Amino acid sequence: MLTLGIIGEHNLQEKYLNLIKKGIKTVEGRINDGKFAEYKKGDIIKFVENKNPQNFILCKILRVHHYKTFEEMLQKEGLGRCLPGVKIIEEGVNIYRSFTGYIEREKLHGVLAFTLSSME
């Protein structure tokens, strides 16, 4: 059930969800297709932990920026804002590309960086 103007609900790994809750991770990177391609500034997304749907966070999108690649996104947005704790851009790129289909979809559609603000 969507309420409070929430326009989407998406799974997120526990470590990244908790980093958003703490205000450490402020940028979420995704492929520019499907529902994510429709989001705009001001939209509200509910991120839910993959293995525990009771753990979630509501986020408001402050900015959406398009990039051709995850490498470009990480260079421009900052590794610490996208993937806190990751020290090397190449490692960050490999994290994104480890998700099923992300290598092909990145080439076809490019990527999006969502600057987020927790609504907690």
C-alpha positions in Angstrom: 0.0 0.0 0.0 1.5 3.3 -1.0 0.7 6.4 1.1 2.1 9.9 1.7 2.8 10.4 -1.9 5.2 7.5 -2.1 5.6 6.7 -5.8 7.9 3.7 -5.6 9.1 1.0 -3.4 12.5 -0.7 -4.0 14.7 -3.2 -2.3 18.1 -2.2 -0.9 20.8 -4.1 0.9 20.8 -3.7 4.6 24.2 -2.0 4.8 23.2 0.7 2.2 19.8 1.2 3.8 21.4 1.8 7.2 24.0 4.2 5.7 21.1 6.3 4.2 19.4 6.3 7.6 22.6 7.6 9.2 22.9 10.3 6.5 26.2 8.9 5.3 25.0 7.6 1.9 23.3 10.5 0.2 23.3 9.3 -3.5 21.7 6.2 -4.9 22.8 5.0 -8.3 20.5 3.0 -10.6 20.1 2.1 -14.2 18.1 4.7 -16.2 15.2 2.4 -17.2 12.0 1.1 -15.8 10.4 3.0 -12.9 13.7 4.7 -12.0 13.7 6.5 -15.4 10.4 8.2 -14.4 11.5 9.6 -11.1 12.0 13.3 -10.7 13.0 15.9 -8.0 10.4 15.9 -5.2 9.3 12.3 -5.6 9.3 10.0 -2.5 10.8 6.5 -2.6 10.5 3.8 0.0 13.6 1.7 0.2 13.0 -1.7 1.9 15.7 -4.0 3.2 15.9 -7.1 1.0 15.6 -9.6 3.8 13.6 -7.7 6.3 10.7 -5.6 5.0 10.1 -4.1 8.4 13.4 -2.2 8.0 12.7 0.6 5.5 13.3 4.3 4.9 11.3 7.0 3.1 13.5 9.3 1.0 12.7 12.5 -0.9 14.6 12.9 -4.2 16.4 16.2 -4.1 18.1 15.9 -7.5 18.4 13.5 -10.4 21.5 13.4 -12.6 22.1 11.3 -15.7 25.4 9.7 -16.6 26.6 7.4 -19.3 28.4 5.1 -17.0 28.8 4.2 -13.3 32.4 5.2 -13.5 31.4 8.8 -14.6 28.7 8.9 -11.9 31.1 7.9 -9.1 33.7 10.4 -10.3 31.3 13.3 -10.4 29.1 12.5 -7.4 31.9 11.3 -5.2 32.6 7.7 -4.1 31.9 8.5 -0.5 28.4 9.8 -1.2 27.4 6.8 -3.4 29.3 3.9 -1.8 30.7 4.9 1.6 33.6 2.8 2.7 34.7 2.0 -0.9 38.1 3.6 -1.6 38.7 3.0 -5.3 36.4 4.0 -8.2 37.0 0.7 -10.0 35.8 -1.3 -7.0 32.7 0.8 -6.9 32.0 0.2 -10.6 32.4 -3.5 -10.0 29.9 -3.4 -7.2 27.2 -1.9 -9.5 28.1 -4.2 -12.4 27.9 -7.3 -10.1 24.0 -7.0 -10.2 22.4 -9.2 -12.8 21.9 -7.4 -16.1 23.6 -4.2 -15.0 26.5 -4.3 -17.4 24.2 -4.6 -20.5 21.6 -2.2 -19.2 24.3 0.4 -18.3 25.5 0.4 -21.9 21.9 0.6 -23.3 20.4 3.2 -21.0 23.1 4.9 -18.9 22.7 5.5 -15.2 21.0 7.8 -12.8 22.3 9.4 -9.5 19.5 10.3 -7.1 20.5 12.7 -4.4 18.3 11.7 -1.4 17.1 13.2 1.8 15.8 10.9 4.6 12.3 11.8 5.7 12.8 10.3 9.2 
